Structure formats: C-alpha cells, structure tokens
C-alpha cells in the first residue's frame, strides 16, 4: 500500500544473520523470536521488497536492552533487530532522510530469559 501512495518508498526486510534464508543463506539457530523461520514464509512476495538486511542476534539483543534502558521502550529482540537495521539505513542515507520502522513486540515474554538481566 505504501508504494502505491508513495512511489519512492523503500521497503527493507530484516532477518537474523544466523539464518539469512531470504538472502540465499542457510537456516540456522538464532534468538530473534518472530522472524527468521528457517524457510521462505508462505506469503512472501519478493517483488514488494527492495532490500533485505541481516542483523545478528547479539546486535538485536543489545539494541532491545538499549531501547529499554535509554528510551524507555520495552521491546523484544525482533524490535531490536528492526531498529538496528533502521539505524544502518539512516546512516547510509544521511542527514535529512526519513526512516521508519515498526516495533510490534513487547519485552514481557523476555523477562524470564536473560535478555534484560543486566539491562
């Protein structure tokens, strides 16, 4: 829908570096819940995607902790991965660019894990 209303819209998909299947890599174990299912998703439409970025589990976890500690945003690792990718895109595009990402998970399910133990 966004491309229909804004033709210059650039759509970036994020996947775990340890399981970069969409980029032709091998499926692998990772701790970024909600993304990287180890195969091409059933409703995958590559024509709608302009770029695929991979983010390591460690970077996604570090960003989730940073978001909680510095921004007051209690989100999980998939949101951490999205923000890491958004920052990379923003750095590449430079000043004045508009970059938007979604954070669609909560950190609540991670409380019992070690993710926020030292945040």
C-alpha positions in Angstrom: 0.0 0.0 0.0 2.8 2.4 0.9 4.4 2.1 -2.6 1.1 2.8 -4.2 0.8 6.1 -2.4 4.5 7.0 -2.2 6.3 5.5 -5.2 9.8 6.4 -3.7 9.1 4.2 -0.7 12.0 1.8 0.0 10.9 -1.4 1.7 13.5 -3.2 3.8 13.1 -6.7 5.3 15.1 -7.8 8.4 16.2 -11.3 9.0 18.6 -12.9 11.5 22.2 -13.1 10.3 22.4 -16.6 11.6 19.5 -17.7 9.4 19.6 -15.4 6.3 17.4 -17.7 4.2 15.8 -14.8 2.2 19.3 -13.8 1.1 20.1 -17.3 -0.1 21.8 -18.4 3.1 21.3 -21.5 5.2 18.8 -21.8 8.0 20.4 -21.7 11.5 19.7 -21.2 15.2 19.1 -17.7 16.5 17.3 -16.0 19.4 15.3 -13.4 17.5 11.8 -14.5 18.1 9.2 -13.8 15.5 11.4 -13.6 12.4 13.7 -16.0 10.6 11.6 -19.1 10.5 14.3 -21.0 8.6 12.4 -21.1 5.3 10.7 -18.7 2.9 7.5 -17.5 4.6 4.3 -18.8 2.9 3.1 -15.3 1.8 6.5 -14.0 0.8 6.3 -11.6 -2.2 9.9 -10.7 -3.1 8.6 -8.1 -5.7 7.4 -6.0 -2.7 10.9 -5.9 -1.1 13.7 -3.5 -2.1 16.3 -4.7 0.3 17.0 -7.4 2.8 19.3 -6.7 5.8 20.6 -9.3 8.2 21.1 -8.5 11.9 22.9 -10.7 14.4 21.2 -12.0 17.5 23.8 -10.3 19.6 23.1 -6.9 18.0 19.3 -7.4 18.2 19.6 -8.2 21.9 21.9 -5.3 22.6 19.5 -2.9 20.9 16.5 -4.3 22.8 18.4 -3.6 26.1 19.4 -0.2 24.9 15.9 0.7 23.9 14.6 -0.3 27.4 17.5 1.5 29.2 17.8 4.7 27.2 14.5 5.2 25.5 12.0 3.6 27.9 10.8 1.3 25.1 10.3 -2.3 26.5 10.5 -4.4 23.3 11.8 -7.7 22.3 14.6 -8.9 20.0 12.7 -8.6 16.7 12.1 -4.9 17.5 15.8 -4.6 18.4 16.7 -6.1 15.0 14.4 -3.6 13.2 15.9 -0.6 15.0 19.5 -1.8 14.2 18.5 -2.1 10.5 16.8 1.3 10.6 19.9 2.9 12.0 22.0 1.3 9.3 19.7 2.6 6.6 19.6 6.1 8.2 23.4 6.2 8.4 23.7 5.2 4.7 21.1 7.8 3.6 22.5 10.6 5.6 21.0 13.8 7.2 17.5 14.7 6.1 16.4 11.2 5.3 13.2 9.8 6.8 13.4 6.2 8.1 10.5 4.5 9.8 10.5 1.1 11.5 7.9 -0.9 13.4 8.2 -2.3 16.9 5.5 -4.9 17.2 6.6 -7.0 20.1 6.9 -6.5 23.9 9.7 -7.3 26.2 7.3 -9.0 28.6 7.9 -12.5 27.2 11.7 -12.0 27.7 11.6 -11.2 31.4 12.1 -14.8 32.3 15.1 -15.1 30.0 18.5 -13.5 30.4 17.8 -10.7 27.9 17.1 -8.0 30.5 19.1 -9.4 33.4 21.8 -6.7 33.2 19.9 -4.0 31.3 
